[in-house]
């Protein structure tokens, strides 16, 4: 009787969290998957029918494929560059700041962590002003040196470069802190042994620092990739997905899957297509995450 009472008490305590997960997480996912198998859109709001895999076929091989694959390609490139680039910058700065002879290291850490400490919305809107073609700070500075302004918002290449720069600036402090934590966990004995063997600093970095820090940070790198893959706010607030993509009403040249889904939902009312893209996006991120975590050995048991 006491065991049953304890079980009921435990269930009572976890019930609010369990119910919240069902209502706010599981139910929306199930509903999105359901909508992806229907023709629910602005033309069928009152009555919609089940259409099976028709929406998925349209996205993969039909008319929507002309939008889906270019957006997916740019989405992957954007996520990879921002993840790898942010980690490379963070690792480089962490190695420099981990130098025990640098007396100003704490000051530099405080300065370099500012992009992470600032509210993301304010930082992104500030960058939007800096990238303004006519009155932005960057183009104004370039014109002072006799260099013509960069078309950050109207040229596809430069719009994408601008988005990547902003994302790297916002993302490197996090990876820097991750790498700093990893560096501090490495025993100094390894470096002493390397010096005795005549290894240079670069050889020590390649053989000791980088492998050990990378192994510790791989799960966080994977989660950072998933975040960048769905990084809707930067795209939406800086370029709005522009410049416009020829022949596409759903996606601009800098739109990723997340912002394309948003436009399909709010501007075109194509709920069935946005639900389909949401499911595909979830499957892509989930699959890549599982593969990376398995390859990194994150699921292996440690004795």
C-alpha positions in Angstrom: 0.0 0.0 0.0 2.8 2.4 0.9 4.5 1.7 -2.5 1.3 2.4 -4.4 0.8 5.6 -2.4 4.4 6.7 -3.2 3.8 5.9 -6.9 0.6 8.0 -7.0 2.3 10.8 -5.2 5.2 10.7 -7.7 2.7 10.7 -10.7 0.9 13.6 -9.1 4.1 15.7 -9.0 5.1 14.9 -12.6 1.6 15.3 -14.0 1.8 19.0 -14.7 5.1 18.7 -16.6 3.8 15.6 -18.5 0.6 17.3 -19.5 2.5 20.4 -20.6 4.8 18.3 -22.8 1.7 16.6 -24.4 -0.1 19.9 -25.0 2.8 22.1 -26.1 5.2 19.7 -27.7 3.7 16.3 -28.8 0.3 17.6 -29.9 1.7 20.3 -32.3 4.0 17.7 -33.8 1.2 15.2 -34.3 -1.0 17.9 -35.8 1.7 19.1 -38.2 2.3 15.6 -39.4 -1.4 15.2 -39.9 -1.8 18.4 -41.9 1.1 17.4 -44.2 -1.1 14.5 -45.4 -4.0 16.8 -46.3 -4.8 19.6 -48.7 -5.5 22.1 -45.9 -4.8 25.6 -47.3 -6.5 28.9 -48.2 -8.7 27.1 -50.7 -9.8 24.4 -48.4 -10.2 26.0 -45.0 -13.7 24.7 -44.3 -13.4 21.3 -45.7 -10.1 19.5 -46.5 -9.3 15.9 -47.6 -6.6 13.4 -47.0 -4.2 13.4 -50.0 -1.6 10.9 -48.8 1.9 11.5 -49.9 0.9 14.0 -52.6 2.4 17.0 -50.7 5.7 15.1 -50.2 5.8 14.1 -53.9 5.2 17.8 -54.9 8.1 18.9 -52.7 10.5 16.2 -53.8 9.7 15.8 -57.5 6.9 18.2 -58.3 6.6 21.9 -58.8 7.7 22.8 -55.3 11.0 21.0 -55.8 12.3 24.0 -57.8 12.0 26.0 -54.6 12.8 23.3 -52.1 16.2 22.1 -53.3 17.8 25.5 -53.9 16.6 26.6 -50.4 17.8 23.3 -48.9 21.2 23.7 -50.5 21.7 27.2 -49.3 20.3 26.2 -45.8 23.0 23.4 -45.5 25.8 25.7 -46.7 24.7 28.4 -44.3 24.5 26.0 -41.3 27.9 24.4 -42.1 29.8 27.6 -42.6 28.3 29.2 -39.5 29.0 26.1 -37.4 32.5 25.3 -38.6 33.5 29.0 -38.9 32.1 29.8 -35.4 34.0 26.9 -33.9 37.2 27.8 -35.7 37.1 31.4 -34.5 36.1 30.3 -31.0 38.9 27.7 -30.9 41.5 30.2 -32.1 40.5 32.8 -29.6 40.3 30.2 -26.8 43.8 29.0 -27.4 45.1 32.6 -27.4 43.2 33.5 -24.2 44.3 30.3 -22.4 47.9 31.5 -22.5 48.9 31.9 -18.8 51.4 34.7 -19.7 48.6 36.9 -21.0 47.8 39.1 -18.1 44.9 40.9 -19.9 43.1 37.6 -20.7 40.2 38.3 -18.4 39.6 41.7 -19.9 39.7 40.3 -23.5 37.2 37.5 -22.4 34.8 40.1 -21.1 35.0 42.1 -24.4 34.7 39.1 -26.6 31.7 37.7 -24.8 29.6 40.9 -25.5 27.9 39.5 -28.7 26.7 36.5 -26.6 25.6 38.7 -23.6 23.6 41.2 -25.7 19.9 40.5 -26.4 19.9 38.8 -29.8 17.1 40.9 -31.2 18.9 44.2 -30.4 22.2 42.9 -31.8 20.5 41.7 -35.1 18.7 45.0 -35.6 22.0 46.8 -35.0 23.6 44.8 -37.7 20.6 45.5 -40.0 21.4 49.2 -39.6 25.1 48.6 -40.2 24.3 46.7 -43.5 22.0 49.4 -44.8 23.2 50.2 -48.3 22.6 53.9 -48.3 23.2 55.0 -44.7 24.7 52.0 -43.0 27.9 52.3 -41.0 29.9 49.8 -43.1 29.2 51.4 -46.4 29.6 54.9 -45.0 33.1 53.9 -43.7 34.0 52.3 -47.1 33.0 55.5 -48.9 35.2 57.6 -46.7 38.2 55.6 -48.1 36.9 56.0 -51.7 35.5 52.5 -51.9 32.0 52.1 -53.4 29.3 50.7 -51.1 28.5 47.0 -51.0 25.0 46.0 -52.1 24.2 44.1 -48.9 20.5 43.9 -49.5 20.1 43.8 -53.3 22.9 41.4 -54.4 22.4 37.7 -53.7 26.1 37.0 -53.0 26.6 39.9 -50.7 23.3 39.4 -48.9 24.3 35.9 -48.0 27.8 37.0 -47.0 26.2 39.6 -44.7 24.0 37.0 -43.1 27.0 34.7 -42.5 29.1 37.5 -41.0 26.3 38.4 -38.6 25.8 34.8 -37.6 29.5 34.2 -37.0 29.7 37.4 -34.9 26.8 36.2 -32.7 27.9 32.6 -32.5 31.7 32.6 -31.9 31.5 33.6 -28.2 29.5 30.5 -27.3 32.0 28.2 -29.0 34.9 30.2 -27.5 33.6 29.4 -24.0 33.0 25.8 -24.9 36.7 25.5 -26.1 38.0 27.4 -23.0 36.2 24.8 -20.8 37.8 22.0 -22.8 41.3 23.5 -22.7 41.1 23.8 -18.9 40.3 20.1 -18.6 43.5 19.0 -20.4 46.2 17.9 -17.9 49.4 19.8 -18.3 51.3 16.5 -18.1 50.5 15.9 -21.8 52.2 19.2 -22.9 55.2 18.5 -20.7 55.6 15.1 -22.3 55.3 16.6 -25.7 58.0 19.2 -24.9 60.3 16.4 -23.7 59.8 14.6 -27.0 60.7 17.8 -28.9 57.2 18.6 -30.2 56.6 22.2 -31.4 53.6 24.2 -30.3 51.8 23.5 -33.5 52.5 19.8 -33.2 51.2 19.8 -29.6 48.1 21.6 -30.8 47.4 19.1 -33.6 48.1 16.0 -31.4 46.8 17.1 -28.0 44.7 20.3 -27.9 42.5 20.0 -31.0 41.6 16.3 -30.7 40.8 16.5 -27.0 38.8 19.7 -27.1 37.0 18.5 -30.3 35.9 15.3 -28.6 34.5 17.1 -25.6 32.7 19.7 -27.8 31.2 17.5 -30.5 27.7 17.2 -28.9 27.6 21.0 -28.5 28.8 21.5 -32.1 26.0 19.2 -33.3 23.4 21.1 -31.3 24.8 24.4 -32.7 24.5 23.0 -36.2 20.8 22.2 -35.5 20.3 25.7 -34.2 21.9 27.3 -37.3 19.9 25.1 -39.6 16.7 26.6 -38.1 18.1 30.1 -37.4 15.0 31.9 -38.5 15.5 35.2 -36.7 18.7 36.4 -38.4 17.3 35.8 -41.9 13.9 37.4 -41.1 15.1 40.5 -39.3 18.1 41.4 -41.6 17.1 40.6 -45.1 13.5 39.3 -44.8 14.6 36.5 -47.1 15.5 38.9 -49.9 16.6 39.6 -52.6 13.7 38.1 -54.4 14.1 34.8 -56.1 13.0 34.8 -59.7 9.9 32.6 -60.3 9.3 32.0 -56.6 6.6 33.5 -54.4 7.4 31.4 -51.4 11.2 32.0 -50.9 13.8 34.7 -51.4 17.5 34.2 -52.2 18.5 34.2 -48.5 15.5 32.2 -47.2 16.3 29.0 -45.3 13.7 26.3 -44.7 12.5 27.9 -41.5 11.8 31.3 -43.1 10.3 29.6 -46.2 7.9 27.7 -43.9 7.0 30.9 -42.2 6.2 32.7 -45.5 4.1 29.7 -46.7 2.1 29.8 -43.5 1.6 33.6 -43.0 1.7 35.1 -46.5 0.4 32.3 -48.8 -1.7 30.3 -46.4 -0.3 27.1 -47.8 -0.5 25.2 -44.6 -0.2 21.7 -46.1 3.1 22.6 -47.8 4.5 24.4 -44.8 3.6 21.4 -42.6 5.3 19.1 -45.2 8.5 21.2 -45.2 8.4 21.2 -41.4 8.4 17.5 -41.2 11.2 17.2 -43.8 13.3 19.8 -42.0 12.8 17.8 -38.7 13.8 14.6 -40.4 16.9 16.2 -41.9 18.1 17.7 -38.7 17.2 14.7 -36.6 19.0 12.3 -39.0 22.2 14.4 -39.2 22.2 14.8 -35.4 21.9 11.0 -34.8 24.6 10.3 -37.4 27.0 12.8 -35.9 26.4 11.7 -32.3 26.9 8.1 -33.2 30.1 8.8 -35.1 31.3 10.9 -32.2 30.7 8.1 -29.7 28.3 10.2 -27.6 26.0 7.2 -27.1 28.8 4.8 -26.0 28.8 3.7 -22.5 31.8 4.6 -20.4 33.2 2.1 -17.9 
